[in-house]
Amino acid sequence: MAVVEIDPLRGPADSLAAVVALRRLADQLEDAEVERAMREGWSWSQVAEALGVTRQAVHKKHAQRLIAAGVDLRRR
Amino acid sequence: MVTRLAPDARSMVTDAEAEARAAGSSLVEAEHLLLAMSTRAESEASRALASVGLTHETITEALDGEFAASLSSAGISVDTGSLGRPSPEPPRRLRLSASFKSALERALTASAGSRQISSGHLLLGVLGADAGTVPRALRLAGINQSELAAITRHELDG
């Protein structure tokens, strides 16, 4: 299992940059995996539950992008 | 303030949004502005960048390197090729990040006494950051930020 260990000898600049990079990684992963789930036929509610957020939140964040990408979102 | 942007600076701001979209980002960040500046040949900004070897390609390399280095300091190694490629944001206005807004504010300050905010002022705005992704990526690329700012000021005077 990967363990996140911030080397205490590094200063706050490195650790804060790690926070920025982790957020960016999480955003990228979320965009890609929500898209994959919706292409595989998941409902908004299922994706929302899996992410631990509301259906409204996940819809607001991803619907426009997925519609523009041609994902069929009817009856979800 | 937008009306005071010189034509090439205005194009760079527009291009920065395209860079953000291409990078799969929902925010326009200062690094996207830096990338946009490198592609407008014959601008003060791109001349200053090119003089220290910064092109779209080398800036992209530096940013990728910074991302990987920062993740690795958190003990995470990611093969970015293995990440799924999400579809880009649709063509609507992306939100501007704090780093982008700060760069614009500093560009405005740098342009005091000039008629317009030029591409050189924009670059000075981006280079005015002390911390964050751009300064880290530049350091990784072996660029002395204050030297590059001095070169930019020279371009502005020239």
gemmi code that builds the backbone of each chain (N, CA, C; Angstrom):
import gemmi

chains = {
    "A": [
        ("MET", (0.834, -1.191, 0.000), (0.000, 0.000, 0.000), (0.871, 1.243, 0.000)),
        ("ALA", (0.493, 2.211, -0.828), (1.256, 3.460, -0.859), (0.954, 4.275, 0.393)),
        ("VAL", (1.987, 4.743, 1.026), (1.797, 5.556, 2.225), (2.270, 6.963, 1.913)),
        ("VAL", (1.434, 7.947, 2.202), (1.842, 9.329, 1.976), (2.700, 9.761, 3.162)),
        ("GLU", (3.939, 10.023, 2.870), (4.854, 10.459, 3.921), (5.503, 11.742, 3.459)),
        ("ILE", (5.239, 12.806, 4.150), (5.885, 14.058, 3.798), (7.174, 14.132, 4.609)),
        ("ASP", (8.276, 14.231, 3.912), (9.570, 14.323, 4.571), (9.617, 15.613, 5.399)),
        ("PRO", (9.740, 15.494, 6.724), (9.700, 16.703, 7.556), (10.888, 17.628, 7.317)),
        ("LEU", (11.938, 17.079, 6.676), (13.101, 17.924, 6.415), (12.834, 18.903, 5.272)),
        ("ARG", (11.827, 18.587, 4.466), (11.456, 19.513, 3.408), (10.686, 20.665, 4.037)),
        ("GLY", (10.759, 21.820, 3.465), (10.077, 22.982, 4.027), (8.629, 23.029, 3.621)),
        ("PRO", (7.897, 24.003, 4.140), (6.485, 24.147, 3.784), (6.281, 24.378, 2.281)),
        ("ALA", (7.235, 24.999, 1.599), (7.039, 25.263, 0.160), (6.829, 23.954, -0.597)),
        ("ASP", (7.647, 22.943, -0.290), (7.511, 21.644, -0.959), (6.210, 20.956, -0.562)),
        ("SER", (5.882, 21.039, 0.725), (4.673, 20.364, 1.192), (3.417, 21.020, 0.632)),
        ("LEU", (3.418, 22.353, 0.558), (2.253, 23.050, 0.002), (2.138, 22.769, -1.495)),
        ("ALA", (3.276, 22.663, -2.179), (3.247, 22.325, -3.606), (2.702, 20.906, -3.789)),
        ("ALA", (3.001, 20.035, -2.831), (2.459, 18.671, -2.893), (0.938, 18.708, -2.779)),
        ("VAL", (0.418, 19.596, -1.928), (-1.043, 19.734, -1.792), (-1.648, 20.146, -3.133)),
        ("VAL", (-1.029, 21.138, -3.785), (-1.525, 21.621, -5.083), (-1.519, 20.480, -6.102)),
        ("ALA", (-0.418, 19.720, -6.123), (-0.288, 18.632, -7.099), (-1.302, 17.521, -6.813)),
        ("LEU", (-1.518, 17.226, -5.537), (-2.495, 16.181, -5.189), (-3.906, 16.601, -5.583)),
        ("ARG", (-4.231, 17.881, -5.374), (-5.559, 18.368, -5.784), (-5.733, 18.239, -7.295)),
        ("ARG", (-4.675, 18.615, -8.009), (-4.751, 18.553, -9.472), (-4.911, 17.102, -9.928)),
        ("LEU", (-4.164, 16.215, -9.286), (-4.271, 14.785, -9.620), (-5.681, 14.275, -9.332)),
        ("ALA", (-6.230, 14.656, -8.172), (-7.582, 14.218, -7.795), (-8.614, 14.743, -8.790)),
        ("ASP", (-8.457, 16.002, -9.216), (-9.391, 16.590, -10.188), (-9.343, 15.843, -11.521)),
        ("GLN", (-8.117, 15.560, -11.973), (-7.948, 14.842, -13.241), (-8.579, 13.461, -13.169)),
        ("LEU", (-8.300, 12.784, -12.046), (-8.822, 11.426, -11.868), (-10.341, 11.447, -11.798)),
        ("GLU", (-10.891, 12.454, -11.091), (-12.351, 12.555, -10.986), (-12.981, 12.784, -12.358)),
        ("ASP", (-12.425, 13.737, -13.124), (-12.974, 14.014, -14.454), (-12.969, 12.758, -15.316)),
        ("ALA", (-11.838, 12.056, -15.317), (-11.708, 10.878, -16.181), (-12.628, 9.750, -15.725)),
        ("GLU", (-12.709, 9.527, -14.416), (-13.450, 8.352, -13.920), (-14.956, 8.590, -13.881)),
        ("VAL", (-15.382, 9.837, -13.631), (-16.821, 10.127, -13.713), (-17.272, 9.923, -15.164)),
        ("GLU", (-16.439, 10.385, -16.091), (-16.780, 10.218, -17.510), (-16.876, 8.732, -17.864)),
        ("ARG", (-15.927, 7.943, -17.373), (-15.930, 6.509, -17.676), (-17.173, 5.837, -17.096)),
        ("ALA", (-17.504, 6.188, -15.838), (-18.673, 5.590, -15.192), (-19.947, 5.919, -15.975)),
        ("MET", (-20.076, 7.194, -16.393), (-21.286, 7.594, -17.105), (-21.357, 6.943, -18.486)),
        ("ARG", (-20.192, 6.756, -19.115), (-20.185, 6.061, -20.411), (-20.580, 4.593, -20.224)),
        ("GLU", (-20.284, 4.046, -19.043), (-20.624, 2.641, -18.771), (-22.046, 2.492, -18.238)),
        ("GLY", (-22.786, 3.609, -18.158), (-24.198, 3.509, -17.823), (-24.554, 3.750, -16.362)),
        ("TRP", (-23.600, 4.212, -15.553), (-23.932, 4.533, -14.162), (-24.935, 5.683, -14.138)),
        ("SER", (-25.715, 5.763, -13.032), (-26.616, 6.907, -12.854), (-25.863, 7.996, -12.088)),
        ("TRP", (-26.399, 9.233, -12.179), (-25.801, 10.341, -11.409), (-25.798, 10.001, -9.921)),
        ("SER", (-26.899, 9.365, -9.444), (-26.995, 9.045, -8.014), (-25.911, 8.066, -7.587)),
        ("GLN", (-25.645, 7.083, -8.433), (-24.602, 6.108, -8.098), (-23.225, 6.771, -8.036)),
        ("VAL", (-22.937, 7.613, -9.030), (-21.647, 8.306, -9.050), (-21.523, 9.203, -7.826)),
        ("ALA", (-22.626, 9.924, -7.521), (-22.612, 10.837, -6.371), (-22.357, 10.058, -5.077)),
        ("GLU", (-23.031, 8.922, -4.937), (-22.868, 8.129, -3.719), (-21.431, 7.610, -3.610)),
        ("ALA", (-20.892, 7.166, -4.746), (-19.516, 6.644, -4.747), (-18.511, 7.727, -4.361)),
        ("LEU", (-18.800, 8.974, -4.770), (-17.879, 10.076, -4.470), (-18.166, 10.704, -3.105)),
        ("GLY", (-19.318, 10.365, -2.527), (-19.671, 10.952, -1.235), (-20.101, 12.402, -1.348)),
        ("VAL", (-20.703, 12.753, -2.484), (-21.220, 14.116, -2.658), (-22.672, 14.014, -3.102)),
        ("THR", (-23.360, 15.163, -3.202), (-24.758, 15.107, -3.624), (-24.839, 14.918, -5.138)),
        ("ARG", (-26.006, 14.419, -5.558), (-26.264, 14.234, -6.980), (-26.170, 15.582, -7.701)),
        ("GLN", (-26.714, 16.623, -7.032), (-26.702, 17.956, -7.628), (-25.258, 18.436, -7.864)),
        ("ALA", (-24.401, 18.160, -6.888), (-23.011, 18.634, -6.981), (-22.287, 17.973, -8.153)),
        ("VAL", (-22.455, 16.659, -8.283), (-21.734, 15.952, -9.339), (-22.311, 16.318, -10.714)),
        ("HIS", (-23.619, 16.535, -10.754), (-24.272, 16.927, -12.010), (-23.772, 18.303, -12.452)),
        ("LYS", (-23.759, 19.245, -11.484), (-23.346, 20.612, -11.798), (-21.900, 20.644, -12.307)),
        ("LYS", (-21.071, 19.791, -11.700), (-19.646, 19.831, -12.023), (-19.340, 19.176, -13.379)),
        ("HIS", (-20.097, 18.137, -13.757), (-19.674, 17.338, -14.915), (-20.640, 17.295, -16.089)),
        ("ALA", (-21.937, 17.644, -15.875), (-22.936, 17.405, -16.930), (-22.595, 18.111, -18.243)),
        ("GLN", (-22.260, 19.407, -18.157), (-22.011, 20.156, -19.400), (-20.860, 19.564, -20.199)),
        ("ARG", (-19.809, 19.187, -19.479), (-18.636, 18.631, -20.153), (-18.988, 17.305, -20.828)),
        ("LEU", (-19.764, 16.467, -20.125), (-20.096, 15.147, -20.681), (-21.064, 15.271, -21.856)),
        ("ILE", (-21.998, 16.221, -21.768), (-22.921, 16.439, -22.892), (-22.110, 16.892, -24.109)),
        ("ALA", (-21.161, 17.833, -23.879), (-20.323, 18.315, -24.985), (-19.478, 17.186, -25.565)),
        ("ALA", (-19.136, 16.200, -24.717), (-18.311, 15.074, -25.178), (-19.161, 13.998, -25.847)),
        ("GLY", (-20.475, 14.221, -25.897), (-21.349, 13.289, -26.605), (-21.794, 12.085, -25.793)),
        ("VAL", (-21.684, 12.169, -24.445), (-22.165, 11.061, -23.615), (-23.693, 11.161, -23.523)),
        ("ASP", (-24.373, 10.043, -23.748), (-25.843, 10.041, -23.712), (-26.295, 10.007, -22.251)),
        ("LEU", (-26.879, 11.113, -21.794), (-27.220, 11.226, -20.374), (-28.722, 11.163, -20.126)),
        ("ARG", (-29.495, 10.756, -21.130), (-30.948, 10.696, -20.922), (-31.310, 9.601, -19.922)),
        ("ARG", (-32.376, 9.847, -19.173), (-32.908, 8.897, -18.189), (-31.857, 8.452, -17.181)),
        ("ARG", (-31.075, 9.372, -16.662), (-30.160, 9.012, -15.563), (-30.684, 9.635, -14.292)),
    ],
    "B": [
        ("MET", (-10.393, 47.618, -17.178), (-8.981, 47.249, -17.251), (-8.693, 46.476, -18.524)),
        ("VAL", (-9.676, 45.633, -18.927), (-9.478, 44.793, -20.109), (-9.243, 45.653, -21.350)),
        ("THR", (-9.909, 46.813, -21.402), (-9.772, 47.679, -22.571), (-8.356, 48.239, -22.665)),
        ("ARG", (-7.613, 48.165, -21.574), (-6.257, 48.709, -21.606), (-5.221, 47.672, -22.042)),
        ("LEU", (-5.670, 46.442, -22.336), (-4.729, 45.425, -22.792), (-4.337, 45.688, -24.245)),
        ("ALA", (-3.041, 45.674, -24.520), (-2.573, 45.794, -25.901), (-3.040, 44.559, -26.679)),
        ("PRO", (-3.148, 44.653, -28.028), (-3.700, 43.534, -28.795), (-2.993, 42.196, -28.541)),
        ("ASP", (-1.644, 42.193, -28.507), (-0.981, 40.893, -28.322), (-1.208, 40.351, -26.905)),
        ("ALA", (-1.283, 41.274, -25.918), (-1.550, 40.850, -24.545), (-2.968, 40.277, -24.433)),
        ("ARG", (-3.888, 40.922, -25.143), (-5.279, 40.442, -25.125), (-5.372, 39.035, -25.741)),
        ("SER", (-4.645, 38.821, -26.837), (-4.640, 37.492, -27.458), (-4.080, 36.450, -26.498)),
        ("MET", (-3.066, 36.832, -25.729), (-2.452, 35.892, -24.794), (-3.432, 35.472, -23.704)),
        ("VAL", (-4.215, 36.444, -23.231), (-5.207, 36.128, -22.203), (-6.234, 35.139, -22.762)),
        ("THR", (-6.635, 35.354, -24.025), (-7.578, 34.433, -24.670), (-6.936, 33.059, -24.868)),
        ("ASP", (-5.666, 33.073, -25.329), (-4.958, 31.806, -25.547), (-4.769, 31.040, -24.242)),
        ("ALA", (-4.612, 31.771, -23.124), (-4.404, 31.115, -21.829), (-5.598, 30.230, -21.489)),
        ("GLU", (-6.785, 30.710, -21.866), (-7.980, 29.914, -21.596), (-7.947, 28.620, -22.423)),
        ("ALA", (-7.501, 28.727, -23.666), (-7.388, 27.539, -24.522), (-6.345, 26.571, -23.955)),
        ("GLU", (-5.259, 27.122, -23.410), (-4.225, 26.275, -22.792), (-4.804, 25.528, -21.593)),
        ("ALA", (-5.603, 26.234, -20.795), (-6.210, 25.612, -19.612), (-7.140, 24.483, -20.041)),
        ("ARG", (-7.923, 24.758, -21.066), (-8.872, 23.744, -21.542), (-8.119, 22.524, -22.071)),
        ("ALA", (-7.054, 22.774, -22.831), (-6.271, 21.674, -23.393), (-5.624, 20.842, -22.290)),
        ("ALA", (-5.308, 21.503, -21.168), (-4.674, 20.796, -20.053), (-5.707, 20.093, -19.181)),
        ("GLY", (-6.990, 20.225, -19.532), (-8.035, 19.572, -18.750), (-8.315, 20.286, -17.435)),
        ("SER", (-7.947, 21.571, -17.363), (-8.160, 22.333, -16.137), (-9.456, 23.131, -16.240)),
        ("SER", (-10.185, 23.246, -15.129), (-11.408, 24.042, -15.148), (-11.122, 25.476, -14.716)),
        ("LEU", (-9.861, 25.748, -14.356), (-9.441, 27.096, -13.963), (-8.317, 27.555, -14.884)),
        ("VAL", (-8.295, 28.844, -15.205), (-7.157, 29.393, -15.940), (-6.129, 29.841, -14.901)),
        ("GLU", (-4.960, 29.230, -14.942), (-3.908, 29.497, -13.957), (-2.798, 30.333, -14.604)),
        ("ALA", (-1.920, 30.872, -13.745), (-0.798, 31.682, -14.249), (0.064, 30.880, -15.223)),
        ("GLU", (0.216, 29.573, -14.985), (1.062, 28.778, -15.885), (0.472, 28.675, -17.293)),
        ("HIS", (-0.863, 28.745, -17.389), (-1.490, 28.706, -18.711), (-1.214, 30.006, -19.471)),
        ("LEU", (-1.141, 31.107, -18.717), (-0.791, 32.393, -19.323), (0.664, 32.362, -19.804)),
        ("LEU", (1.530, 31.771, -18.998), (2.947, 31.664, -19.385), (3.083, 30.857, -20.676)),
        ("LEU", (2.360, 29.737, -20.758), (2.391, 28.917, -21.974), (1.877, 29.712, -23.171)),
        ("ALA", (0.797, 30.458, -22.959), (0.213, 31.243, -24.045), (1.191, 32.305, -24.534)),
        ("MET", (1.969, 32.884, -23.600), (2.911, 33.944, -23.976), (4.025, 33.416, -24.848)),
        ("SER", (4.387, 32.142, -24.642), (5.535, 31.594, -25.366), (5.218, 31.391, -26.844)),
        ("THR", (3.938, 31.326, -27.196), (3.593, 30.988, -28.576), (3.377, 32.207, -29.468)),
        ("ARG", (3.275, 33.391, -28.871), (3.088, 34.601, -29.688), (4.448, 35.152, -30.081)),
        ("ALA", (4.976, 34.677, -31.186), (6.279, 35.147, -31.648), (6.192, 36.650, -31.899)),
        ("GLU", (7.328, 37.299, -31.877), (7.395, 38.738, -32.141), (6.730, 39.566, -31.050)),
        ("SER", (6.504, 38.988, -29.878), (6.020, 39.800, -28.766), (7.173, 39.997, -27.793)),
        ("GLU", (7.085, 41.064, -26.993), (8.116, 41.304, -25.983), (8.266, 40.077, -25.092)),
        ("ALA", (7.125, 39.501, -24.712), (7.141, 38.378, -23.771), (7.829, 37.155, -24.372)),
        ("SER", (7.451, 36.789, -25.592), (8.036, 35.580, -26.169), (9.524, 35.774, -26.465)),
        ("ARG", (9.917, 37.006, -26.811), (11.356, 37.272, -27.043), (12.132, 37.087, -25.744)),
        ("ALA", (11.594, 37.621, -24.647), (12.278, 37.486, -23.359), (12.348, 36.003, -22.958)),
        ("LEU", (11.263, 35.287, -23.144), (11.230, 33.862, -22.781), (12.223, 33.083, -23.639)),
        ("ALA", (12.195, 33.328, -24.948), (13.070, 32.587, -25.862), (14.539, 32.851, -25.555)),
        ("SER", (14.840, 34.060, -25.062), (16.247, 34.399, -24.803), (16.849, 33.550, -23.687)),
        ("VAL", (16.002, 32.948, -22.851), (16.534, 32.037, -21.814), (16.137, 30.591, -22.128)),
        ("GLY", (15.719, 30.351, -23.373), (15.428, 28.980, -23.806), (14.031, 28.484, -23.463)),
        ("LEU", (13.151, 29.399, -23.090), (11.790, 28.970, -22.741), (10.874, 29.051, -23.960)),
        ("THR", (10.419, 27.885, -24.375), (9.450, 27.777, -25.459), (8.241, 27.040, -24.898)),
        ("HIS", (7.204, 26.905, -25.719), (6.023, 26.160, -25.264), (6.442, 24.763, -24.803)),
        ("GLU", (7.360, 24.169, -25.565), (7.785, 22.802, -25.261), (8.565, 22.724, -23.943)),
        ("THR", (9.534, 23.635, -23.755), (10.356, 23.545, -22.546), (9.555, 23.960, -21.304)),
        ("ILE", (8.604, 24.882, -21.468), (7.757, 25.264, -20.323), (6.866, 24.082, -19.936)),
        ("THR", (6.305, 23.395, -20.953), (5.480, 22.220, -20.673), (6.286, 21.160, -19.922)),
        ("GLU", (7.514, 20.941, -20.383), (8.397, 19.966, -19.713), (8.629, 20.357, -18.258)),
        ("ALA", (8.894, 21.647, -18.038), (9.166, 22.131, -16.681), (7.932, 21.953, -15.791)),
        ("LEU", (6.750, 22.246, -16.347), (5.513, 22.122, -15.559), (5.232, 20.652, -15.240)),
        ("ASP", (5.440, 19.767, -16.229), (5.252, 18.330, -15.985), (6.226, 17.847, -14.915)),
        ("GLY", (7.463, 18.345, -15.007), (8.487, 17.954, -14.033), (8.127, 18.418, -12.631)),
        ("GLU", (7.591, 19.635, -12.548), (7.205, 20.184, -11.235), (6.068, 19.353, -10.643)),
        ("PHE", (5.108, 18.988, -11.480), (3.963, 18.176, -11.039), (4.466, 16.840, -10.485)),
        ("ALA", (5.321, 16.187, -11.247), (5.848, 14.884, -10.822), (6.672, 15.012, -9.540)),
        ("ALA", (7.494, 16.072, -9.456), (8.353, 16.252, -8.274), (7.505, 16.517, -7.031)),
        ("SER", (6.458, 17.334, -7.188), (5.613, 17.662, -6.032), (4.822, 16.443, -5.578)),
        ("LEU", (4.361, 15.630, -6.532), (3.660, 14.400, -6.155), (4.621, 13.451, -5.466)),
        ("SER", (5.844, 13.386, -5.960), (6.782, 12.431, -5.380), (7.188, 12.845, -3.978)),
        ("SER", (7.138, 14.155, -3.678), (7.457, 14.563, -2.304), (6.335, 14.155, -1.362)),
        ("ALA", (5.165, 13.789, -1.916), (4.082, 13.228, -1.098), (4.093, 11.707, -1.210)),
        ("GLY", (5.174, 11.164, -1.750), (5.306, 9.707, -1.823), (4.497, 9.074, -2.936)),
        ("ILE", (4.080, 9.872, -3.905), (3.232, 9.341, -4.970), (3.941, 9.442, -6.312)),
        ("SER", (3.979, 8.314, -6.989), (4.561, 8.316, -8.312), (3.476, 7.915, -9.291)),
        ("VAL", (3.214, 8.777, -10.249), (2.119, 8.540, -11.187), (2.660, 8.497, -12.598)),
        ("ASP", (2.301, 7.457, -13.305), (2.569, 7.419, -14.731), (1.400, 8.170, -15.362)),
        ("THR", (1.635, 9.449, -15.709), (0.512, 10.282, -16.172), (-0.126, 9.703, -17.435)),
        ("GLY", (0.630, 8.882, -18.163), (0.062, 8.246, -19.349), (-1.016, 7.237, -18.992)),
        ("SER", (-0.979, 6.723, -17.753), (-1.935, 5.690, -17.356), (-3.254, 6.301, -16.875)),
        ("LEU", (-3.238, 7.624, -16.634), (-4.476, 8.284, -16.220), (-5.411, 8.366, -17.412)),
        ("GLY", (-6.712, 8.179, -17.170), (-7.669, 8.347, -18.257), (-7.624, 9.782, -18.751)),
        ("ARG", (-7.879, 9.974, -20.032), (-7.915, 11.334, -20.571), (-9.353, 11.813, -20.570)),
        ("PRO", (-9.734, 12.667, -19.623), (-11.111, 13.159, -19.620), (-11.347, 14.080, -20.816)),
        ("SER", (-12.589, 14.123, -21.285), (-12.919, 15.071, -22.343), (-12.754, 16.480, -21.798)),
        ("PRO", (-12.326, 17.416, -22.663), (-12.085, 18.777, -22.169), (-13.375, 19.494, -21.787)),
        ("GLU", (-13.217, 20.566, -21.035), (-14.355, 21.409, -20.683), (-14.970, 21.954, -21.969)),
        ("PRO", (-16.294, 22.101, -22.003), (-16.922, 22.654, -23.202), (-16.525, 24.117, -23.387)),
        ("PRO", (-16.704, 24.647, -24.593), (-16.293, 26.023, -24.852), (-17.171, 27.055, -24.161)),
        ("ARG", (-17.051, 27.134, -22.864), (-17.674, 28.238, -22.123), (-16.540, 28.893, -21.358)),
        ("ARG", (-16.809, 30.064, -20.818), (-15.752, 30.776, -20.113), (-15.302, 29.994, -18.896)),
        ("LEU", (-13.992, 29.744, -18.788), (-13.461, 29.070, -17.609), (-13.244, 30.120, -16.519)),
        ("ARG", (-13.275, 29.675, -15.273), (-13.034, 30.607, -14.169), (-11.552, 30.930, -14.092)),
        ("LEU", (-11.242, 32.120, -13.604), (-9.857, 32.542, -13.458), (-9.384, 32.205, -12.055)),
        ("SER", (-8.198, 31.622, -11.961), (-7.663, 31.247, -10.654), (-7.075, 32.473, -9.958)),
        ("ALA", (-6.783, 32.306, -8.678), (-6.147, 33.388, -7.909), (-4.777, 33.719, -8.489)),
        ("SER", (-4.044, 32.688, -8.947), (-2.695, 32.939, -9.483), (-2.781, 33.783, -10.758)),
        ("PHE", (-3.813, 33.553, -11.565), (-4.005, 34.314, -12.804), (-4.386, 35.766, -12.482)),
        ("LYS", (-5.317, 35.927, -11.537), (-5.754, 37.278, -11.175), (-4.606, 38.089, -10.576)),
        ("SER", (-3.796, 37.432, -9.733), (-2.660, 38.139, -9.135), (-1.685, 38.577, -10.210)),
        ("ALA", (-1.458, 37.708, -11.196), (-0.542, 38.050, -12.291), (-1.066, 39.268, -13.049)),
        ("LEU", (-2.377, 39.310, -13.297), (-2.966, 40.458, -14.002), (-2.839, 41.738, -13.181)),
        ("GLU", (-3.049, 41.604, -11.864), (-2.930, 42.790, -11.001), (-1.503, 43.331, -11.025)),
        ("ARG", (-0.525, 42.414, -10.956), (0.871, 42.855, -10.987), (1.224, 43.444, -12.356)),
        ("ALA", (0.615, 42.893, -13.424), (0.855, 43.433, -14.772), (0.342, 44.865, -14.848)),
        ("LEU", (-0.816, 45.101, -14.241), (-1.395, 46.437, -14.217), (-0.466, 47.405, -13.488)),
        ("THR", (0.058, 46.959, -12.350), (1.002, 47.780, -11.589), (2.254, 48.063, -12.422)),
        ("ALA", (2.751, 47.009, -13.098), (3.978, 47.147, -13.895), (3.774, 48.100, -15.063)),
        ("SER", (2.510, 48.254, -15.501), (2.241, 49.090, -16.675), (2.031, 50.552, -16.313)),
        ("ALA", (2.137, 50.886, -15.024), (1.919, 52.272, -14.599), (2.816, 53.203, -15.409)),
        ("GLY", (2.235, 54.226, -15.955), (3.000, 55.168, -16.773), (2.977, 54.831, -18.248)),
        ("SER", (2.487, 53.618, -18.579), (2.366, 53.254, -20.002), (0.912, 53.419, -20.429)),
        ("ARG", (0.719, 53.495, -21.727), (-0.625, 53.685, -22.244), (-1.462, 52.408, -22.087)),
        ("GLN", (-0.786, 51.255, -22.306), (-1.496, 49.978, -22.310), (-0.715, 48.932, -21.528)),
        ("ILE", (-1.403, 47.833, -21.191), (-0.711, 46.678, -20.625), (-0.197, 45.851, -21.797)),
        ("SER", (1.122, 45.781, -21.937), (1.694, 45.033, -23.058), (2.008, 43.602, -22.618)),
        ("SER", (2.450, 42.778, -23.583), (2.788, 41.395, -23.256), (3.951, 41.340, -22.259)),
        ("GLY", (4.858, 42.317, -22.345), (5.972, 42.377, -21.395), (5.482, 42.621, -19.973)),
        ("HIS", (4.493, 43.497, -19.838), (3.913, 43.746, -18.511), (3.244, 42.479, -17.984)),
        ("LEU", (2.580, 41.756, -18.890), (1.934, 40.501, -18.474), (2.966, 39.522, -17.948)),
        ("LEU", (4.099, 39.423, -18.678), (5.149, 38.486, -18.245), (5.704, 38.916, -16.884)),
        ("LEU", (5.911, 40.219, -16.703), (6.377, 40.701, -15.395), (5.365, 40.335, -14.311)),
        ("GLY", (4.083, 40.395, -14.663), (3.040, 40.017, -13.712), (3.163, 38.556, -13.293)),
        ("VAL", (3.393, 37.689, -14.269), (3.546, 36.255, -13.962), (4.819, 36.019, -13.161)),
        ("LEU", (5.901, 36.739, -13.541), (7.195, 36.524, -12.876), (7.231, 37.141, -11.483)),
        ("GLY", (6.232, 37.945, -11.140), (6.200, 38.576, -9.815), (5.824, 37.633, -8.704)),
        ("ALA", (5.390, 36.423, -9.035), (4.999, 35.463, -7.992), (6.236, 34.944, -7.259)),
        ("ASP", (6.145, 34.884, -5.944), (7.266, 34.368, -5.146), (7.155, 32.865, -4.947)),
        ("ALA", (5.927, 32.376, -4.890), (5.719, 30.948, -4.616), (4.646, 30.434, -5.547)),
        ("GLY", (4.561, 29.127, -5.653), (3.532, 28.534, -6.496), (4.136, 27.763, -7.663)),
        ("THR", (3.272, 27.306, -8.538), (3.679, 26.388, -9.600), (4.691, 27.009, -10.570)),
        ("VAL", (4.426, 28.267, -10.993), (5.327, 28.871, -11.988), (6.747, 29.052, -11.441)),
        ("PRO", (6.925, 29.684, -10.263), (8.290, 29.820, -9.752), (8.994, 28.472, -9.568)),
        ("ARG", (8.245, 27.461, -9.135), (8.857, 26.136, -8.924), (9.275, 25.516, -10.257)),
        ("ALA", (8.401, 25.633, -11.265), (8.719, 25.055, -12.574), (9.918, 25.768, -13.192)),
        ("LEU", (9.974, 27.104, -13.039), (11.095, 27.860, -13.609), (12.403, 27.458, -12.931)),
        ("ARG", (12.347, 27.301, -11.602), (13.558, 26.907, -10.881), (14.025, 25.536, -11.369)),
        ("LEU", (13.054, 24.641, -11.557), (13.369, 23.293, -12.038), (14.022, 23.349, -13.417)),
        ("ALA", (13.610, 24.326, -14.227), (14.168, 24.459, -15.577), (15.496, 25.227, -15.541)),
        ("GLY", (15.950, 25.592, -14.346), (17.225, 26.288, -14.215), (17.155, 27.761, -14.577)),
        ("ILE", (15.952, 28.323, -14.493), (15.781, 29.734, -14.858), (15.865, 30.606, -13.614)),
        ("ASN", (16.654, 31.675, -13.696), (16.701, 32.670, -12.635), (15.584, 33.680, -12.902)),
        ("GLN", (14.574, 33.636, -12.020), (13.349, 34.405, -12.240), (13.605, 35.918, -12.295)),
        ("SER", (14.470, 36.405, -11.385), (14.678, 37.858, -11.359), (15.507, 38.302, -12.566)),
        ("GLU", (16.402, 37.419, -13.046), (17.154, 37.745, -14.259), (16.208, 37.845, -15.455)),
        ("LEU", (15.274, 36.887, -15.523), (14.304, 36.896, -16.630), (13.431, 38.154, -16.559)),
        ("ALA", (13.095, 38.576, -15.348), (12.312, 39.805, -15.190), (13.121, 41.008, -15.678)),
        ("ALA", (14.432, 41.009, -15.397), (15.289, 42.115, -15.839), (15.357, 42.145, -17.374)),
        ("ILE", (15.475, 40.952, -17.988), (15.492, 40.862, -19.459), (14.177, 41.414, -20.023)),
        ("THR", (13.065, 41.074, -19.358), (11.749, 41.537, -19.808), (11.655, 43.067, -19.735)),
        ("ARG", (12.159, 43.628, -18.637), (12.134, 45.096, -18.504), (12.969, 45.738, -19.597)),
        ("HIS", (14.082, 45.083, -19.951), (14.940, 45.587, -21.016), (14.173, 45.575, -22.348)),
        ("GLU", (13.441, 44.478, -22.606), (12.610, 44.383, -23.820), (11.583, 45.517, -23.856)),
        ("LEU", (11.023, 45.820, -22.682), (10.001, 46.865, -22.595), (10.612, 48.232, -22.937)),
        ("ASP", (11.860, 48.437, -22.503), (12.512, 49.723, -22.756), (12.983, 49.825, -24.197)),
        ("GLY", (13.271, 48.650, -24.795), (13.892, 48.619, -26.116), (12.989, 49.036, -27.257)),
    ],
}
model = gemmi.Model(1)
for chain_id, residues in chains.items():
    chain = gemmi.Chain(chain_id)
    for i, (resn, *xyz) in enumerate(residues, 1):
        res = gemmi.Residue()
        res.name, res.seqid = resn, gemmi.SeqId(i, " ")
        for name, pos in zip(("N", "CA", "C"), xyz):
            atom = gemmi.Atom()
            atom.name, atom.element = name, gemmi.Element(name[0])
            atom.pos, atom.b_iso = gemmi.Position(*pos), 0.0
            res.add_atom(atom)
        chain.add_residue(res)
    model.add_chain(chain)
structure = gemmi.Structure()
structure.add_model(model)
structure.setup_entities()
